[in-house]
Amino acid sequence: MTPVNPFKYLILYIPFIIAWATAAQPHFSYLVAWGGSFFIFFISYSDMIKKLPKDLKTLEQFLRPIYLVQIIFAGYMSCTSIFYYLNAVGYQYFNFLGPKFGLDPLLFDNIAECQRYYVLGHAALVTGMLAKMRYPIQLEFKLHTPSMSNLLLGISLVSLPLAFLMKQVGALSQFSIQLDGLSFVSGTIALAFAIKEQKRVNLYLSLILFGANLLKSVTSGFKEPIIVCVMLLGVFLLPVYGRKIIPVFGALMIGLFFILPTFIGNFRSAANLTEGHDLALARDQSINTLLNDQNLEQNLKEDNWEFLITRISEIDMFIKFTRSTPRYVPYYNFDIVSDALKSAVPRFLWPWKPDMETLIMERSYAAKVVDRSSYVSAKPAYIVDCYLSYGIIGVWIGLFLYGYFAQWLSQKAEALFGGYFMGTAVVFTGLFQIFWRGNSMEILVNNIFWSFIGMYIISEVFRMRNILERTVRN
């Protein structure tokens, strides 16, 4: 790729600069910062700063970080706060209910401040991705398989029981998460291939695997696994059916977002009430509750609005952290980074290793985000950890590195596994899904490190099985 003039990257920071310069007008500053993320999406996809790879059509390379990771991670981080803002202004959906009495007079300043951090983080994320982006990839290995459909199905069928077995062994349990993800992704792509190739046996096996994953997601008590199941199938079917499936899966995703908050709320309540926390019974009761609810439409609207303003966006939690740090709680400097590096050390090598969940929650307790007596998990998001470490500088450095490493790992996977399809679409997507949503720094670093180790182990297994063959370099 042609070297990029570094000053071109400054285009990405125009929204942040304008929003920062107009901080005295919080509403205007917020809207500029919020809209700025859409500006960054446009700039990053317009080839204005750096040309995107042309080795594949856009739909056929959609799982590369500049597309899927950016859309999910930055979209969730930067764009979802609009519902929280509208609610604070006095709206519920498109209905203006009037300003709320007793509203904190500094709330809109806080909302605008956090949104400025979000748009700065988004710009830094894209800067990191584009700075590391190098295509075409110099492949270290070539992939050899008589049937890609059979290979994908085999990966899924082998990974699933391996994940279960490793979960039972404390020293190997870390790999169960990665193998679960790899089994799910390869099985879903195998389903898309089976539909395309009309292989009946593969289709039945893939449908069983997908159905099992979907059923597992439904009884997880969380909305995200269900959404990811459906979304991934849609993404993998895009190259098969093209843009015509976008309206179908778009409508399906909107429907899930509207129904799931109520369903999951009912499920969690039912699971707590059923004897022995019978998840299958709780699932059936939740479905029956939805089907027999006389006020279903109204309840769905209320639950969904509550979900949009308090769950899909984490700005309310971010506001609480910015109010306490550095005013009452000093910046953590390298403490969080140090704990994150320690998190990658296996407990069997370090038996007295501190409990990471406890360490993470200490930051929430110190900021008064949650009370120590509560049983609620309120772990800070990655961008919050970056802010808590070094403020605005921490946000830029942390998000730049996030984008840089996501891009580097995707390219490394393509080099190791013979190109985009097996490298990024299967291995990177299967092992490094944590890049989609992020997490607290300790969880993120631990997951990425062991996924990286897992990637090389899988590569070695493929070489031993002659699925990968080293390329000849001049």
Secondary structure, DSSP 8 states (H G I E B T S, - for coil): -----GGGGGGGGHHHHHHHHTTTSHHHHHHHHHHHHHHHHHHHHTTSSS----SS-GGGGTTSTTTHHIIIIIIIIIITHHHHHHHHHTEETTEE----TT--TTHHHHHHHHHHHHHHHHHHHHHHHHHH---S---SEEE--S-HHHHHHHHHHHHHHHHHHHHTSGGGHHHHHHHHHHHHHHHHHHHHHHHHHT-HHHHHHHHHHHHHHHHHHHTTT-SHHHHHHHHHHHHHHHHHHGGGGHHHHHHHHHHHHHHHHHHHHHHHHHHHHSTT--HHHHHHHHHHHHHH-TTHHHHHHHHHHHHHHHTS--HHHHHHHHHHTTTTS---TTHHHHHHHHHTS-TTT-TT---HHHHHHHHHHHTTSS-TT--------HHHHHHHHHHHHHHHHHHHHHHHHHHHHHHHHHHHTTSHIIIIIIIIHHH-THHHH---HHHHHHHHHHHHHHHHHHHHHHHHTTSEEE----
